[in-house]
Amino acid sequence: MSQLFRSFVFKTRSKSVFSKLNSATNLLFYFLTSFSALITSNLAVGVLLLVSSIAVVFIARVPLNFTRLFVSLAAWFAVVLGIIIALFGENAGHVLYYSALLGLRVKVTDGNLMVALSLFIKILSLGLFTCFYVYISEPKTIVSALRSLKAPYQVSLSIALVFRTLAIFATDYTIITEAQKSRGLDVAKGNLLKRIKKLVNVVIPLVFLSLKRADDLTNALETRGYDPSKKRTEYYSFAFKSLDYLIIGLSLLLLVATILVGYLGV
């Protein structure tokens, strides 16, 4: 999985405590912490999870340029949603600004601002947790984790193929944009409308290559006699150690505490 954005990472992955864990433990840790950040309705808990995500990225020794990519994507998405909620939300609170122009009502309340801030923290936490998991994992470890959790092989294979396709997709995007730039078409220049028009010249060949590779993959599976209904054996088996149980237990406690604080007011 570290190959997913290999054009942004220029050094080998650093060893950390997460590299000593079972791949299923890392998957469960990512899922439980991300789900906790997603469902929390308490701002203090959201801030705590954001700090935890920063700490996890630091402990995993994720490179700064790799982290910056995920943080920028999450931040842009969170800012756009936050602005929409802040201007057009219907959350109760003290009205700070109100305007009705051409039938478009804009009402900014302190309730809208709090919800927008909470959403920003949630998405940023999710982005950092995802950055952590993408960096420490590879497609084969994700498949191994799913198999350890007794997921059907068809599901494991499908997810592995998705990540494999994303890695190729990222590489193709870089190649196409560089090729277009050599022809005088720089998608990074111009205003927003011009950039969107230029992206058409990148998206069309990108979609064509993706469809072609999907067809090639289907033919390859058929020629090799792949039968999803047959039972498969495992070459490797990874046992859970005491550290794995500790991490999973702490992740479950975090999820339970998030639910109790956010929804039951404990």
C-alpha positions as CSV (number, residue, x, y, z in Angstrom):
1,M,0.0,0.0,0.0
2,S,3.0,2.3,0.4
3,Q,3.2,2.2,-3.4
4,L,-0.2,3.9,-3.6
5,F,1.4,7.4,-3.7
6,R,4.9,6.4,-4.3
7,S,5.5,9.5,-6.4
8,F,5.1,11.5,-3.2
9,V,7.3,9.3,-1.0
10,F,11.0,9.3,-1.6
11,K,12.3,7.1,1.1
12,T,11.6,3.6,2.5
13,R,9.1,3.1,5.2
14,S,10.5,3.6,8.7
15,K,10.0,0.8,11.2
16,S,7.7,1.5,14.1
17,V,5.7,-0.3,16.8
18,F,2.9,-0.8,14.2
19,S,5.2,-2.9,12.0
20,K,5.4,-5.4,14.9
21,L,1.6,-5.9,15.1
22,N,-0.5,-8.4,13.3
23,S,-1.9,-6.9,10.0
24,A,-5.4,-7.6,11.3
25,T,-4.6,-5.5,14.5
26,N,-3.6,-2.5,12.4
27,L,-6.8,-2.9,10.3
28,L,-9.0,-3.1,13.4
29,F,-7.2,-0.2,15.0
30,Y,-7.7,2.0,12.0
31,F,-11.4,1.0,11.6
32,L,-12.3,1.5,15.3
33,T,-10.4,4.8,15.7
34,S,-11.8,6.2,12.4
35,F,-15.3,5.1,13.4
36,S,-14.9,6.8,16.8
37,A,-13.9,10.0,15.1
38,L,-16.8,9.8,12.6
39,I,-19.6,9.2,15.1
40,T,-18.5,11.5,17.9
41,S,-20.8,14.4,18.7
42,N,-18.8,15.9,21.5
43,L,-16.3,18.6,20.5
44,A,-13.9,17.8,23.3
45,V,-13.8,14.1,22.3
46,G,-13.3,15.2,18.7
47,V,-10.3,17.3,19.7
48,L,-8.9,14.4,21.7
49,L,-9.2,12.1,18.7
50,L,-7.6,14.7,16.5
51,V,-4.6,14.9,18.9
52,S,-4.6,11.1,19.0
53,S,-4.5,10.9,15.2
54,I,-1.5,13.3,15.1
55,A,0.3,11.2,17.7
56,V,-0.4,8.0,15.7
57,V,1.0,9.5,12.5
58,F,4.1,10.7,14.5
59,I,4.6,7.3,16.2
60,A,4.3,5.5,12.8
61,R,7.0,7.9,11.4
62,V,5.0,8.9,8.4
63,P,7.0,11.3,6.2
64,L,5.9,14.9,6.2
65,N,5.3,15.1,2.4
66,F,3.0,12.0,2.6
67,T,1.1,13.5,5.6
68,R,0.8,16.8,3.9
69,L,-1.0,15.2,0.9
70,F,-3.8,13.7,3.1
71,V,-4.1,16.7,5.3
72,S,-4.5,19.1,2.4
73,L,-7.2,16.8,0.8
74,A,-9.1,16.4,4.0
75,A,-8.8,20.1,4.9
76,W,-10.1,21.3,1.5
77,F,-13.1,18.9,1.7
78,A,-13.8,19.9,5.3
79,V,-13.6,23.7,4.5
80,V,-16.0,23.4,1.7
81,L,-18.5,21.4,3.8
82,G,-18.0,23.7,6.7
83,I,-18.7,26.8,4.7
84,I,-21.9,25.3,3.4
85,I,-23.1,24.3,6.9
86,A,-22.1,27.7,8.4
87,L,-24.0,29.7,5.7
88,F,-27.0,27.5,5.1
89,G,-27.3,25.2,8.1
90,E,-30.5,25.0,10.3
91,N,-28.8,24.6,13.6
92,A,-30.3,26.6,16.5
93,G,-28.3,29.3,18.2
94,H,-27.7,33.0,18.3
95,V,-28.0,34.6,14.9
96,L,-24.7,36.3,13.9
97,Y,-25.6,37.2,10.3
98,Y,-28.7,37.0,8.2
99,S,-29.4,37.8,4.6
100,A,-32.0,37.0,2.0
101,L,-31.0,38.0,-1.4
102,L,-32.7,36.8,-4.6
103,G,-34.5,34.1,-2.6
104,L,-31.3,32.7,-1.2
105,R,-31.3,32.8,2.6
106,V,-28.0,32.9,4.5
107,K,-28.2,32.6,8.2
108,V,-25.0,32.2,10.3
109,T,-25.6,31.1,13.8
110,D,-23.2,30.0,16.6
111,G,-24.8,26.6,16.3
112,N,-23.9,26.4,12.6
113,L,-20.3,27.4,13.4
114,M,-20.0,24.8,16.1
115,V,-21.3,22.1,13.8
116,A,-18.9,23.3,11.0
117,L,-16.0,23.2,13.5
118,S,-16.9,19.8,14.7
119,L,-17.1,18.5,11.1
120,F,-13.7,20.0,10.3
121,I,-12.1,18.2,13.2
122,K,-13.8,14.9,12.3
123,I,-12.7,15.0,8.6
124,L,-9.1,16.1,9.6
125,S,-8.9,13.2,12.1
126,L,-10.2,10.7,9.4
127,G,-7.6,12.0,7.0
128,L,-4.8,11.5,9.4
129,F,-5.9,8.1,10.5
130,T,-6.2,7.1,6.8
131,C,-2.7,8.6,6.1
132,F,-1.3,6.4,8.9
133,Y,-3.0,3.2,7.6
134,V,-2.1,3.8,3.9
135,Y,1.5,4.4,4.9
136,I,2.0,1.3,7.1
137,S,0.0,-1.1,4.9
138,E,0.5,-2.9,1.6
139,P,-2.2,-4.7,-0.5
140,K,-0.9,-8.1,0.6
141,T,-1.1,-7.1,4.3
142,I,-4.6,-5.9,3.9
143,V,-5.6,-9.2,2.3
144,S,-3.8,-11.0,5.1
145,A,-5.7,-8.9,7.7
146,L,-9.1,-9.6,6.1
147,R,-8.3,-13.3,5.9
148,S,-7.3,-13.3,9.5
149,L,-10.6,-11.8,10.4
150,K,-12.3,-14.6,8.4
151,A,-13.5,-12.4,5.6
152,P,-14.5,-14.2,2.4
153,Y,-11.7,-14.6,-0.1
154,Q,-13.8,-12.8,-2.8
155,V,-14.0,-9.8,-0.6
156,S,-10.3,-9.9,0.2
157,L,-9.4,-10.2,-3.5
158,S,-11.7,-7.4,-4.5
159,I,-10.3,-5.0,-1.9
160,A,-6.7,-5.9,-3.0
161,L,-7.6,-5.2,-6.6
162,V,-9.1,-1.9,-5.6
163,F,-5.8,-0.8,-3.9
164,R,-3.8,-2.2,-6.8
165,T,-5.9,-0.1,-9.2
166,L,-5.5,3.0,-7.1
167,A,-1.7,2.6,-7.2
168,I,-1.8,2.3,-11.0
169,F,-4.3,5.1,-11.3
170,A,-2.0,7.5,-9.4
171,T,0.9,6.6,-11.6
172,D,-1.1,7.0,-14.8
173,Y,-2.4,10.4,-13.6
174,T,1.2,11.6,-13.1
175,I,2.3,10.3,-16.5
176,I,-0.6,11.8,-18.3
177,T,-0.3,15.2,-16.7
178,E,3.4,15.3,-17.4
179,A,2.8,14.3,-21.0
180,Q,0.1,17.0,-21.4
181,K,2.5,19.5,-19.8
182,S,5.2,18.7,-22.4
183,R,2.6,19.5,-25.0
184,G,2.0,22.9,-23.4
185,L,-1.1,22.0,-21.4
186,D,-0.5,22.7,-17.7
187,V,-3.6,21.8,-15.7
188,A,-2.2,23.7,-12.7
189,K,-2.4,27.1,-14.3
190,G,-5.3,29.4,-14.9
191,N,-8.5,30.0,-13.0
192,L,-10.9,27.3,-11.7
193,L,-13.0,27.2,-14.9
194,K,-9.9,26.9,-17.1
195,R,-8.5,24.2,-14.9
196,I,-11.7,22.2,-15.1
197,K,-11.6,22.4,-18.9
198,K,-8.0,21.3,-19.0
199,L,-8.7,18.3,-16.8
200,V,-10.9,16.9,-19.5
201,N,-7.8,16.2,-21.5
202,V,-6.5,14.2,-18.5
203,V,-9.6,12.4,-17.4
204,I,-10.6,11.0,-20.8
205,P,-7.3,9.0,-21.3
206,L,-7.2,8.1,-17.6
207,V,-10.7,6.5,-17.8
208,F,-9.8,4.8,-21.0
209,L,-6.6,3.3,-19.5
210,S,-8.5,2.2,-16.4
211,L,-11.2,0.4,-18.4
212,K,-8.6,-1.3,-20.6
213,R,-6.7,-2.5,-17.5
214,A,-9.9,-3.8,-16.0
215,D,-10.6,-5.8,-19.1
216,D,-7.1,-7.2,-19.1
217,L,-7.4,-8.2,-15.5
218,T,-10.7,-10.0,-16.2
219,N,-9.1,-11.9,-19.1
220,A,-6.1,-12.8,-16.9
221,L,-8.3,-14.3,-14.2
222,E,-10.2,-16.3,-16.7
223,T,-7.1,-17.7,-18.5
224,R,-5.7,-18.8,-15.1
225,G,-8.8,-20.6,-14.3
226,Y,-9.8,-18.5,-11.2
227,D,-12.8,-20.0,-9.5
228,P,-14.1,-18.0,-6.5
229,S,-16.3,-20.8,-5.3
230,K,-13.4,-23.2,-4.5
231,K,-11.9,-23.2,-1.0
232,R,-8.4,-21.8,-0.7
233,T,-5.6,-22.7,1.7
234,E,-3.3,-20.2,3.4
235,Y,0.5,-20.3,3.0
236,Y,1.1,-17.9,6.0
237,S,-0.7,-17.7,9.3
238,F,-0.1,-14.9,11.7
239,A,-0.9,-15.4,15.4
240,F,-2.1,-12.6,17.7
241,K,0.3,-11.6,20.4
242,S,-0.3,-9.8,23.8
243,L,0.5,-6.4,22.2
244,D,-2.1,-7.1,19.5
245,Y,-4.8,-7.8,22.1
246,L,-3.8,-4.7,24.1
247,I,-4.1,-2.4,21.0
248,I,-7.5,-3.9,20.0
249,G,-8.7,-3.6,23.6
250,L,-7.7,0.0,23.9
251,S,-9.4,0.7,20.5
252,L,-12.6,-0.9,21.7
253,L,-12.5,1.1,24.9
254,L,-12.1,4.3,22.9
255,L,-15.1,3.5,20.8
256,V,-17.3,2.6,23.8
257,A,-16.1,5.8,25.6
258,T,-17.0,7.9,22.5
259,I,-20.5,6.4,22.4
260,L,-21.1,6.9,26.1
261,V,-19.9,10.5,26.2
262,G,-21.5,11.6,22.9
263,Y,-24.9,9.9,23.1
264,L,-25.5,9.0,26.7
265,G,-24.0,12.0,28.3
266,V,-21.9,9.9,30.7
